[in-house]
Amino acid sequence: MKSILRTATPALLAAGLALAASAAFAQNKIVIGYQLPLSGENSQYGTLFKNSANLALEDFNKAGKLKGGTVEIRFEDSKSDAKEGVNIAKKFADDAAVVGVLGDFNSTVSMAAGQVYAQQKLPQLSQTASHPDFLKISDWQFRNITTMDIESPFIAKWLAENGLKKYAVVAIQNDWGLSAVKAFTEAAKASGTQITSTEFFNPGNRDFRSIITKQSRDKPDAIVMFMFYEEGASFLQQRTQLGVKTPIYGASSMYAPKLIELAGPSADGVKFPTTFVASNPAPKVKAFVDDYKKHYSAEPSMFAAQAFDATNIMLEAIVAAGPNPTRQKVRDALAATKGFPGVTGDTTFDPKTREPSKGLTRMEVRSGAFTVVAK
């Protein structure tokens, strides 16, 4: 027996996992792993993801969509740490009941864990990993969020359409921020507009006074922010305190009710794109928003909506992979996703790149409320 184990090929090992997964299904034990930050600096995002995933799972199991079984989601706290993410990936990969994985939050952790999932052939769907290289890891990676290669040029075009020609850029110093700035810079230069300065800040920083003062000296037509709502709220407040009135454009990562709650009137006038609008009267969006408010006494953000759709896409893939879903079948079902009707719009994965096709909506904060705008 020992000699057989020593000479077992990857194909034999994969076959063994597939058989084990089928046996697990026979025992009504189908599991989705979800790695996400439930502690640490980004825990608020992990909480949003977990809330939405539980809502989606509850609806799915009540509907009895998986004949002869139910699905369970196992949540593991990555703490937004790459090493922790890799450990979780190994844990999920070793569990034959896990047929698919959701997460992680940021691209760095998602990509580190993705190396494990690629090697072990376990499908991974991230709701927020937007780094261009994430899907290049292997055919086992998916995401249902648009990348900054799409969003950054969208913002650059928006600025140009509004007659703004000179931009100061400020961004968080991480993989996502770097890729966002790179795509924006290329798009701005291609359109003949000018970037007066680019400033990066370390994650966790909340003091932007020196950056605001420095960038304002160049008298840009707009300041473009690639950051999340926590930093964004601080930046906006300090901009007001310094008397700077330069228009602000940001990334979709700033769309969260907490932005207005934390920044107050300083948030008015900020513009950014989004794939989700909580006030959208479409029945599926309204149902999600109402259910989220009922369970968690809060309005869902774009991040919550992304997780809700990601969970449902994975659940539908499991159904499509039935009656005995294996990792390979779930992966193939994910790849075949076309026109999935989510709360962030319809999702179709490109058959070659697996990039999602989604539209972006322009939004502005007006009088303390998120408002859809034409320009």
N, C-alpha and C positions, 0 to 999 in steps of 0.2 A: 504493500500500500504506500509506503514512504517513497519508493522509487517512482510510482505512478504520479504522485503529487509533485515530485521534483520535475518531472518531464511534462507536466500538463501544459498545453499550449494556451495562449490567450483565447483562442476560439473555443476550446473545451471549457475553460473557465467561464466564458460568456454564456455558453450553452447551459452550464450548471446553474448560473444565476437566473437564466430564463426559466428553467424548470422549477427552480425554487420559487420564483415569482408567481408562476402558474399555480403552484401548490398553495401559496399564500392566498391567491384569489379564491381558490376552492374553499378556503376557510374564511371567506368574506373579509380578508385583510388586505385592502389596497391602501397604500400610504403615499402621500405627497410630502416631501421634505420641504421645509421653508426656513432658510437661513436669513437672518435679519437682525439689525441692532436693537436689542431690547434693554440695553444698558449703555452707559457712556454718553458721549456728546450728541450722537445722532439717534438716541433712543426714541425721541418723539416720532420719527419717521417709522421706526419699527413698530411702534404702537399703532400707527395708522394702518400699516400693512396688515398687521394681525387682526385688527378690527374688521377690515374689509374682507379678508380671507375667511374669517369665521362666518360673516354674513353670507358670502357666496356658498360656502360649504353647507350651511344650514338649509338654504333654499334648495341646493342640489339634492341632498339626501332626503329631504321632505318630498321632493318631486319623484323620487324613485327612478331616476334616469339610468342608474346602473343596475340592470336586472341581476338579481341574485347576490348583490353585495352593496356595501357602503364604502365610502372613502373617508379616511382620517388624514388630518394634517398635523405633522409633528414640527413644532417650532423650536429652533435652536438659536441662541443668542451669539451673534458673531462679534458684538461690541464694535463693529466697524473696523476690525483688526484683521489684516490679511492672514496672519498665522492662524488665528482662531477660525477664520473662514475655511482654510485648508483642512484643519482638523475636523470641522463639521462635514466637509465634503467627503472625507475618508469614512466618516461614521455613516453617512447616508449611503455611500457606495457599497459598503459592506453589508447593508441591510437589504436582503432580497425583496422585502415587502415594498420598498420604496421604488416606484416606477417612474417618478419624475420629481424635479426639484424646482422651487421658486426662489428668487433672490440672486444676489444680495442687493443691498441698497446702493452703495457707490461702486463705480467701475473698478477701482483698485481691488477691492475684496472679491467682487464678482469674477474678475479675470484670474485672480490667484486660485480661487476655488474651481474655476472653469477648467484649469489644467487637469485637475483630478477627474472631473466629470467627463472630460474628453477622453482621458486614458481608460476610464472604467466604463465608458459608453452608457452614461446616464443623462437623459435630456435635462437641460437647464434653461429655464425661462426667467429672465430678470424683468421686473416692472420698471426699472429706472437706470440700468447700466447703459449709458449712452456713448461711451467711448467708442470711436470708430473701429478699434481693433478687437472689441469684445467678440463679435461674430466671426472673426478671423481665426479664433482659437481652434475650432473644429465644426463639423456639421451638427454637433449636439448642442450648440448654443442658440438661443432665441431671445428676443426682447419685443415688448409691445409698446415701446416708447420711441419717438423720433430721436435721431441723433443730433448732436450740435452741428454736424455737417449739413443738416437740413434747417435746423432752427436758426443758427447764426446768420446764414445768408438771408433768411426770411426777415430777420431784424434789420440787417443792413439795407435791404430793399425798402423796407418800411420807412426807415430814416430818410433815405434818398427821395422817396415819393413825397415826404413831408417837407422837402426843400432844405434838409439839414446836411451840411457838407463836412463839418469838422467834429470829430468825436474823441472824447477821453474815455479810455476803457479801464475798468477796475475789476479784478477777478480773484477768486479764491485759488490758492496755490495747491492744486491737486490735479489728478489726471483729467477729470471732467473740465475744470477751469482752463487748463492748458489747451485742451482740444477745442473748447468753445472759442477761446481767443484766436487760435490759429485759423479756424474756419471763418470767423468774423473778419479778421484782418485780410485774408485772401479775398473775401467777397467785397469788402470796402475798397480795396485797391483796384479790383477789377471794374468797379463802378466809377472810378475816378474821384472818390472821396478821400478825405485825409484823416488819419489818426494822429492826434496831437501828442498823446502819451498813453502808455499802458503800465498799470501798476498792479502787482500781485500782493496778496496778503495771506498770512498763515491761517489755517483753519483754527477757529476759536477766537480770533481777534475781533474785538468790538470797538476799537478806537480808530476812526477813519479821518480824524481832523486834519492830520498832516497830509494825507493823500488828497482830501478835498481841497485844501488850501493850495497845494502844489499844482493840481490839475486845473484849478480855476484861473490861474495866472495866464494860461494859454488861451483863455476865452473860447472854449469849444462850443459848438452849437448844441451838443447833447453829451450827457454822460451815459455810458452803457455799462450796466452792472451784470456780471456773471457770478452770482452768489445765491444763497438760500435766504429764506425770509428772516431768519434770526439776524444774520449780518445785515441784510437789507434794511430791516427796521432801524437798526442802530445808525447805518449810513444815512438814511433819510432824515432822522431826527437831528443828527449832527450837521447835515447840509442846511437844514432850516435854522439851526442855532448860529451858524456862520453867515447867514444871510445870502447864501448862494441860491440863485433861482434858475440855474441851467436845467433844461428839460431832462428827464430821466427815462431811459428805456432799460428793460431788464429781460432776463430769461424766464421761461415758464416755471422755473424752480421757485420763483418768488410768489406764485399764485397760491396763497393760503390765507384763510380768515385771520390767522394770527398776525399776519403782516399789518393789517389795518388795526388790529387790537393793540399791537405793540408800538406802532409808529404814529397812530392817531392821525391828525390832520396833515402831518408831514408826508403821508403816503399819497395824498391827493395829487393827481396828474401823472403818476407813474404808469407807464405803458409796458406791456409784455404780451407775448403770444401764449396760447394754451390749447391743449387738446380737450379740455373739460370745462364746462360752464355749469355751475351748480344751479343757476336759474333757468337753464334750458327746460322748456315745457314738455319736451319729448317724454312720453309715458315711461320708458325704461329709465331715463335719467331721474325723473321725478320720483319714481318708485325707490330707486337707490338712495337718493338724498333723504327722502322721508324715513326710510328704514334705518339709515345711518343715524339720523337725528333721534329717532325713537330709542335706539339701543345705546347711543353714546352721548346724547345731549349736545351735539356739536355738528356743524355743517362740514361735510367731507371736502377735503382739498383735492387738488389734482393728483397728489401722491396717493391718497386713499382710493381715488377712482382708478388709477393705473393698477393698483394692487387688486382691486375688485375684478377688473377685466382680465388681468393675468391669471388669477385663480380660476376664473370661469373658462378661459381658453384651455388651461391645463385639464380641467375637469371634462370638458367636451372632448379633448383628445383621448382621454382615458375611455370614455364611452365609445368613441370611434374605433379604438384599439381593441374593443371587446370581441368575444365574450371573455377571453383570457388575456388581459393586457400585459404585455411585456415591455421592457424599456425600449426595445427596438420599435415595437408597434406604436408606442406612445410618441416616440421621436418622429416616426413617419407621419403620424396623424397631425402632429404639430406643424410639420413642414407643409402639410396639405391645407392648413387653415386658410380659408378664403371667405371674405365678407363677414367675418364674425361680428355680430351686432352688439357692440359694447357701449358703455356709458361715455367712453372717450372717442366714440366714432367707430366706424367699421374697420376691422383689422384684416389685412391680407398679407401673408408672408411671401416675399419674392421667392420664386422657385429656385433661383440661383444663389442669391445673397442672404436670404432669410430676413432681410430688412423689412420692417413693417411699413405699409403704406397708410398714412394718416394725413388729415388736413389740420391746419392751424388756424385758430381764431384770434383776432386782435382784441385785446382787453385793456381798459384803463380804469384806474381808481378815481371815481368822481363822487364828491361829497360823502366820503367814507363808505362807498359801496363799489363793488366790481361791476363794471359796465362794458358790454360788448360794443366796440366801435368799428367804424369803417376805415378810419385813417388815424 
